[in-house]
Amino acid sequence: MPKVIASAPNAGGRHQRGRRVSPTLAEINVIPLVDVMLVLLIIFMVAAPMLQRGVEVSLPVASRSQDIASERIFVDVPLSFGKDRRVFLGKESVSLDVLPERVRQIMLNRTDKQVFLRIDGRLNVQHQLDVFDELKAGGVRDVGIVTDAPKQ
């Protein structure tokens, strides 16, 4: 809001003005900005986990399975593989025909040529062998099958 300053009675001669308006220094009110940013932060924190979506794979159960400790390459083979012949390399959907080339690109700079398969337990053995063959064609030396630990 502008400040109103009254002028002195003898200070201007004939052209004397009764009041003079001078502008004040405009300041940004930070509190509403902070409130809006906090609300947006909370909205994104709540919404972000809902946006992540994985592949639904029902893993087979093995009695002597071990945890995988380091960063590995995973290939997910969902139940829909029997119809569309697509696997998931990480989070990317890849056709089985393109899988050897994609794996070859990933394996270029890696010393360990290992891939871990998460195959749906309801798929038949022929589908599993098709994926094994394409991985071997892509230069993978070792293929591990990820299983669930038995429930005790």
C-alpha positions as protocol buffer text, in pm:
chain_id: "A"
residue {
  index: 1
  type: MET
  ca { x: 0 y: 0 z: 0 }
}
residue {
  index: 2
  type: PRO
  ca { x: 143 y: 342 z: -91 }
}
residue {
  index: 3
  type: LYS
  ca { x: 246 y: 580 z: 181 }
}
residue {
  index: 4
  type: VAL
  ca { x: 74 y: 920 z: 197 }
}
residue {
  index: 5
  type: ILE
  ca { x: 297 y: 1205 z: 310 }
}
residue {
  index: 6
  type: ALA
  ca { x: 145 y: 1542 z: 390 }
}
residue {
  index: 7
  type: SER
  ca { x: 343 y: 1840 z: 256 }
}
residue {
  index: 8
  type: ALA
  ca { x: 428 y: 2150 z: 458 }
}
residue {
  index: 9
  type: PRO
  ca { x: 192 y: 2451 z: 412 }
}
residue {
  index: 10
  type: ASN
  ca { x: 462 y: 2697 z: 287 }
}
residue {
  index: 11
  type: ALA
  ca { x: 665 y: 2454 z: 81 }
}
residue {
  index: 12
  type: GLY
  ca { x: 533 y: 2482 z: -269 }
}
residue {
  index: 13
  type: GLY
  ca { x: 420 y: 2832 z: -363 }
}
residue {
  index: 14
  type: ARG
  ca { x: 124 y: 2858 z: -598 }
}
residue {
  index: 15
  type: HIS
  ca { x: 136 y: 2503 z: -722 }
}
residue {
  index: 16
  type: GLN
  ca { x: 130 y: 2342 z: -383 }
}
residue {
  index: 17
  type: ARG
  ca { x: -17 y: 1998 z: -353 }
}
residue {
  index: 18
  type: GLY
  ca { x: -188 y: 1894 z: -38 }
}
residue {
  index: 19
  type: ARG
  ca { x: -64 y: 1533 z: -40 }
}
residue {
  index: 20
  type: ARG
  ca { x: 220 y: 1346 z: -207 }
}
residue {
  index: 21
  type: VAL
  ca { x: 213 y: 970 z: -272 }
}
residue {
  index: 22
  type: SER
  ca { x: 542 y: 775 z: -269 }
}
residue {
  index: 23
  type: PRO
  ca { x: 565 y: 406 z: -360 }
}
residue {
  index: 24
  type: THR
  ca { x: 699 y: 154 z: -105 }
}
residue {
  index: 25
  type: LEU
  ca { x: 944 y: -124 z: -173 }
}
residue {
  index: 26
  type: ALA
  ca { x: 757 y: -430 z: -296 }
}
residue {
  index: 27
  type: GLU
  ca { x: 842 y: -748 z: -105 }
}
residue {
  index: 28
  type: ILE
  ca { x: 755 y: -1104 z: -201 }
}
residue {
  index: 29
  type: ASN
  ca { x: 550 y: -1284 z: 57 }
}
residue {
  index: 30
  type: VAL
  ca { x: 729 y: -1620 z: 90 }
}
residue {
  index: 31
  type: ILE
  ca { x: 489 y: -1798 z: 325 }
}
residue {
  index: 32
  type: PRO
  ca { x: 219 y: -1881 z: 63 }
}
residue {
  index: 33
  type: LEU
  ca { x: 492 y: -1997 z: -175 }
}
residue {
  index: 34
  type: VAL
  ca { x: 631 y: -2234 z: 86 }
}
residue {
  index: 35
  type: ASP
  ca { x: 280 y: -2363 z: 163 }
}
residue {
  index: 36
  type: VAL
  ca { x: 211 y: -2440 z: -202 }
}
residue {
  index: 37
  type: MET
  ca { x: 549 y: -2611 z: -246 }
}
residue {
  index: 38
  type: LEU
  ca { x: 493 y: -2830 z: 61 }
}
residue {
  index: 39
  type: VAL
  ca { x: 149 y: -2935 z: -64 }
}
residue {
  index: 40
  type: LEU
  ca { x: 296 y: -3023 z: -405 }
}
residue {
  index: 41
  type: LEU
  ca { x: 575 y: -3219 z: -239 }
}
residue {
  index: 42
  type: ILE
  ca { x: 326 y: -3422 z: -38 }
}
residue {
  index: 43
  type: ILE
  ca { x: 114 y: -3490 z: -347 }
}
residue {
  index: 44
  type: PHE
  ca { x: 415 y: -3615 z: -543 }
}
residue {
  index: 45
  type: MET
  ca { x: 537 y: -3827 z: -251 }
}
residue {
  index: 46
  type: VAL
  ca { x: 199 y: -3999 z: -230 }
}
residue {
  index: 47
  type: ALA
  ca { x: 153 y: -4035 z: -608 }
}
residue {
  index: 48
  type: ALA
  ca { x: 504 y: -4158 z: -700 }
}
residue {
  index: 49
  type: PRO
  ca { x: 476 y: -4511 z: -556 }
}
residue {
  index: 50
  type: MET
  ca { x: 146 y: -4557 z: -740 }
}
residue {
  index: 51
  type: LEU
  ca { x: 311 y: -4481 z: -1075 }
}
residue {
  index: 52
  type: GLN
  ca { x: 569 y: -4758 z: -1048 }
}
residue {
  index: 53
  type: ARG
  ca { x: 439 y: -5074 z: -1201 }
}
residue {
  index: 54
  type: GLY
  ca { x: 605 y: -5411 z: -1225 }
}
residue {
  index: 55
  type: VAL
  ca { x: 548 y: -5733 z: -1412 }
}
residue {
  index: 56
  type: GLU
  ca { x: 332 y: -5993 z: -1245 }
}
residue {
  index: 57
  type: VAL
  ca { x: 531 y: -6318 z: -1232 }
}
residue {
  index: 58
  type: SER
  ca { x: 445 y: -6617 z: -1017 }
}
residue {
  index: 59
  type: LEU
  ca { x: 785 y: -6762 z: -925 }
}
residue {
  index: 60
  type: PRO
  ca { x: 837 y: -7132 z: -858 }
}
residue {
  index: 61
  type: VAL
  ca { x: 947 y: -7238 z: -510 }
}
residue {
  index: 62
  type: ALA
  ca { x: 1290 y: -7392 z: -435 }
}
residue {
  index: 63
  type: SER
  ca { x: 1399 y: -7527 z: -98 }
}
residue {
  index: 64
  type: ARG
  ca { x: 1764 y: -7416 z: -129 }
}
residue {
  index: 65
  type: SER
  ca { x: 1747 y: -7071 z: -284 }
}
residue {
  index: 66
  type: GLN
  ca { x: 1993 y: -6791 z: -202 }
}
residue {
  index: 67
  type: ASP
  ca { x: 1957 y: -6413 z: -203 }
}
residue {
  index: 68
  type: ILE
  ca { x: 2122 y: -6220 z: -487 }
}
residue {
  index: 69
  type: ALA
  ca { x: 2361 y: -5963 z: -338 }
}
residue {
  index: 70
  type: SER
  ca { x: 2483 y: -5734 z: -616 }
}
residue {
  index: 71
  type: GLU
  ca { x: 2342 y: -5550 z: -917 }
}
residue {
  index: 72
  type: ARG
  ca { x: 2233 y: -5808 z: -1171 }
}
residue {
  index: 73
  type: ILE
  ca { x: 2050 y: -5816 z: -1501 }
}
residue {
  index: 74
  type: PHE
  ca { x: 1702 y: -5962 z: -1471 }
}
residue {
  index: 75
  type: VAL
  ca { x: 1486 y: -6098 z: -1750 }
}
residue {
  index: 76
  type: ASP
  ca { x: 1120 y: -6142 z: -1653 }
}
residue {
  index: 77
  type: VAL
  ca { x: 914 y: -6394 z: -1846 }
}
residue {
  index: 78
  type: PRO
  ca { x: 545 y: -6342 z: -1765 }
}
residue {
  index: 79
  type: LEU
  ca { x: 264 y: -6589 z: -1826 }
}
residue {
  index: 80
  type: SER
  ca { x: 161 y: -6390 z: -2135 }
}
residue {
  index: 81
  type: PHE
  ca { x: 488 y: -6504 z: -2303 }
}
residue {
  index: 82
  type: GLY
  ca { x: 304 y: -6802 z: -2452 }
}
residue {
  index: 83
  type: LYS
  ca { x: 82 y: -6564 z: -2653 }
}
residue {
  index: 84
  type: ASP
  ca { x: 296 y: -6263 z: -2745 }
}
residue {
  index: 85
  type: ARG
  ca { x: 656 y: -6397 z: -2711 }
}
residue {
  index: 86
  type: ARG
  ca { x: 766 y: -6083 z: -2519 }
}
residue {
  index: 87
  type: VAL
  ca { x: 995 y: -6070 z: -2216 }
}
residue {
  index: 88
  type: PHE
  ca { x: 1095 y: -5782 z: -1989 }
}
residue {
  index: 89
  type: LEU
  ca { x: 1461 y: -5686 z: -1983 }
}
residue {
  index: 90
  type: GLY
  ca { x: 1469 y: -5474 z: -1669 }
}
residue {
  index: 91
  type: LYS
  ca { x: 1152 y: -5269 z: -1713 }
}
residue {
  index: 92
  type: GLU
  ca { x: 1159 y: -5266 z: -2093 }
}
residue {
  index: 93
  type: SER
  ca { x: 932 y: -5495 z: -2290 }
}
residue {
  index: 94
  type: VAL
  ca { x: 1138 y: -5678 z: -2556 }
}
residue {
  index: 95
  type: SER
  ca { x: 1035 y: -5923 z: -2826 }
}
residue {
  index: 96
  type: LEU
  ca { x: 1210 y: -6260 z: -2811 }
}
residue {
  index: 97
  type: ASP
  ca { x: 1353 y: -6199 z: -3160 }
}
residue {
  index: 98
  type: VAL
  ca { x: 1528 y: -5878 z: -3045 }
}
residue {
  index: 99
  type: LEU
  ca { x: 1643 y: -6017 z: -2707 }
}
residue {
  index: 100
  type: PRO
  ca { x: 1989 y: -6144 z: -2821 }
}
residue {
  index: 101
  type: GLU
  ca { x: 2087 y: -5804 z: -2963 }
}
residue {
  index: 102
  type: ARG
  ca { x: 1962 y: -5613 z: -2657 }
}
residue {
  index: 103
  type: VAL
  ca { x: 2149 y: -5851 z: -2422 }
}
residue {
  index: 104
  type: ARG
  ca { x: 2464 y: -5822 z: -2637 }
}
residue {
  index: 105
  type: GLN
  ca { x: 2450 y: -5440 z: -2602 }
}
residue {
  index: 106
  type: ILE
  ca { x: 2416 y: -5464 z: -2224 }
}
residue {
  index: 107
  type: MET
  ca { x: 2695 y: -5722 z: -2190 }
}
residue {
  index: 108
  type: LEU
  ca { x: 2955 y: -5522 z: -2388 }
}
residue {
  index: 109
  type: ASN
  ca { x: 3113 y: -5349 z: -2088 }
}
residue {
  index: 110
  type: ARG
  ca { x: 3041 y: -5607 z: -1821 }
}
residue {
  index: 111
  type: THR
  ca { x: 3290 y: -5858 z: -1686 }
}
residue {
  index: 112
  type: ASP
  ca { x: 3030 y: -6097 z: -1548 }
}
residue {
  index: 113
  type: LYS
  ca { x: 2815 y: -6237 z: -1827 }
}
residue {
  index: 114
  type: GLN
  ca { x: 2532 y: -6347 z: -1598 }
}
residue {
  index: 115
  type: VAL
  ca { x: 2159 y: -6300 z: -1638 }
}
residue {
  index: 116
  type: PHE
  ca { x: 1893 y: -6398 z: -1388 }
}
residue {
  index: 117
  type: LEU
  ca { x: 1561 y: -6525 z: -1516 }
}
residue {
  index: 118
  type: ARG
  ca { x: 1234 y: -6474 z: -1333 }
}
residue {
  index: 119
  type: ILE
  ca { x: 1012 y: -6716 z: -1521 }
}
residue {
  index: 120
  type: ASP
  ca { x: 647 y: -6767 z: -1437 }
}
residue {
  index: 121
  type: GLY
  ca { x: 613 y: -7116 z: -1290 }
}
residue {
  index: 122
  type: ARG
  ca { x: 306 y: -7191 z: -1504 }
}
residue {
  index: 123
  type: LEU
  ca { x: 501 y: -7173 z: -1833 }
}
residue {
  index: 124
  type: ASN
  ca { x: 612 y: -7496 z: -1992 }
}
residue {
  index: 125
  type: VAL
  ca { x: 974 y: -7606 z: -2031 }
}
residue {
  index: 126
  type: GLN
  ca { x: 983 y: -7532 z: -2405 }
}
residue {
  index: 127
  type: HIS
  ca { x: 916 y: -7163 z: -2340 }
}
residue {
  index: 128
  type: GLN
  ca { x: 1197 y: -7158 z: -2085 }
}
residue {
  index: 129
  type: LEU
  ca { x: 1438 y: -7322 z: -2329 }
}
residue {
  index: 130
  type: ASP
  ca { x: 1345 y: -7071 z: -2601 }
}
residue {
  index: 131
  type: VAL
  ca { x: 1447 y: -6787 z: -2368 }
}
residue {
  index: 132
  type: PHE
  ca { x: 1767 y: -6973 z: -2268 }
}
residue {
  index: 133
  type: ASP
  ca { x: 1865 y: -7017 z: -2633 }
}
residue {
  index: 134
  type: GLU
  ca { x: 1813 y: -6649 z: -2715 }
}
residue {
  index: 135
  type: LEU
  ca { x: 2016 y: -6543 z: -2411 }
}
residue {
  index: 136
  type: LYS
  ca { x: 2302 y: -6774 z: -2509 }
}
residue {
  index: 137
  type: ALA
  ca { x: 2287 y: -6629 z: -2861 }
}
residue {
  index: 138
  type: GLY
  ca { x: 2327 y: -6285 z: -2701 }
}
residue {
  index: 139
  type: GLY
  ca { x: 2656 y: -6384 z: -2533 }
}
residue {
  index: 140
  type: VAL
  ca { x: 2535 y: -6476 z: -2184 }
}
residue {
  index: 141
  type: ARG
  ca { x: 2757 y: -6737 z: -2018 }
}
residue {
  index: 142
  type: ASP
  ca { x: 2555 y: -6812 z: -1706 }
}
residue {
  index: 143
  type: VAL
  ca { x: 2179 y: -6806 z: -1666 }
}
residue {
  index: 144
  type: GLY
  ca { x: 2033 y: -6828 z: -1318 }
}
residue {
  index: 145
  type: ILE
  ca { x: 1669 y: -6896 z: -1238 }
}
residue {
  index: 146
  type: VAL
  ca { x: 1520 y: -6688 z: -955 }
}
residue {
  index: 147
  type: THR
  ca { x: 1286 y: -6877 z: -725 }
}
residue {
  index: 148
  type: ASP
  ca { x: 1088 y: -6805 z: -411 }
}
residue {
  index: 149
  type: ALA
  ca { x: 1193 y: -6952 z: -79 }
}
residue {
  index: 150
  type: PRO
  ca { x: 950 y: -7210 z: 59 }
}
residue {
  index: 151
  type: LYS
  ca { x: 705 y: -7084 z: 319 }
}
residue {
  index: 152
  type: GLN
  ca { x: 775 y: -7233 z: 660 }
}
